[in-house]
Amino acid sequence: MTFQDLNLNTPLLNALADLGLTEPTPIQQKAFSVIMSGRDVVGIAQTGTGKTYAYLLPLLRQYTFSKQKEPRILILVPTRELVVQMVEEVKKLCPYLSIRVEGVYGGTNINTQKLVVAEGLDLLVATPGRLLDLALTGWLNLKFIKHLVIDEMDEMLSLGFRAQLVRLFELLPKKRQNLLFSATMSEDVDELIQEYFQGPMLVEAVRAGTPLERIEQSWYPAPNFYTKINLLEHLLAQDESMQKVLIFGPSKRTAELIYQQLEARFPDQFDLVHGNKSQNFRLNAVAAFEKGLCRGLICTDLLARGLDVTDVTHVINVDTPADPETYIHRIGRTGRADKDGVAVLFTTEAELPAKEAIEALMGKSIPEMEFPEEVEFSPKLLESERFYVPEVKLKERPRPTSGFHEKLAKNKKVNKGNKAKYLRDMKYKKPKSKGKKR
Ligand code: AMP
């Protein structure tokens, strides 16, 4: 199937041709006609499956030119970085369309954004908080929104945006199309869908937990965090194919530690993004990485989720995430659209159960690599590693065949119920007791 087979128009086909895209991905094929039909859709799709164009293409296909100032398409995303990226993605599809696209997000001057939205626009990309501020102060009228997209819904909820979303639903017109995209169908997501949306059609790209097939996975056993950094340094020095590497650390502090050591060994080749960095710094670091100006980016899960960096050659998991789906999200950054990728995992003994949980979720085991002899073991431990005591399996002790005390005769009785009462109730149709009703 090619894009020509979808009911697209010339401006979109030309834009896709300019981008060098010819074949729709499975989620793009599945979602197109459903979204065109006007139905609500819940898309379960990870980044890297082409989910963004899966909703942008049908939305832009239905777009008609208007001089109206109020936006008609609203796309909500959880972070500022994603707003910037999403605006770029939309613009890539729109060189031959006359459409006004803007993005608003918190943490920057609201007055500038007030003026931007006051000028008029067709498609707005926003984070929920800033959008509410603009709507509640009267600068933005949401009454003409016909299509609402909530992207990275699971992330949005885990960041605590539930209340803002619910408030936003109240401000939006009742008659609208809802398109929700989430990498996983968590309980939170499901609950919100049940509560606020009616009969959405489920479109699934890759079932959560299915490994992206083109990713070559492997794992290294390592005794502790500092030895893992030595191993990381060794792999980066040995393997020249590691050209665009995304490195995940378990926390801001450990991400900093990884950065410091790599910076000392490979000056100016690596960058760091986490929540404590200023927004501009983060945007610049991601842009530099995307352009290939630095070899690797060290990040924490929160910041990396949904980041669209293309052609990532390797994802290195310095920690083994306790939540197996986090691992699936992480490795989804490599092996994008039509490229192969490599994912490497470092696991300590304490993390072995987490690795097993990942393997159970994927339904396959990750091949083990031998710990390279040249890599030095570090005796230094993180605070969190100091208290780990390896589980020693106690020998099975023979169990006593009977309890220490014989049960008293009255406790041996089995409750057979009150047969006479039951028959009487049946005969006279007495109201059932609460317990029975249950
Ligand atoms: P997404 O899953 O939306 O984050 O998209 C991941 C990447 O896949 C983006 O860089 C897109 O440019 C790219 N992409 C989207 N659709 C296609 C397609 N049909 N063929 C090849 N690449 C695509």
Residues whose N, C-alpha, C, O or C-beta is under 5 A from the ligand:
A	BS01	AMP	L21 E23 P24 T25 Q46 T47 G48 T49 G50 K51 T52 Y53 D308 T310 A337
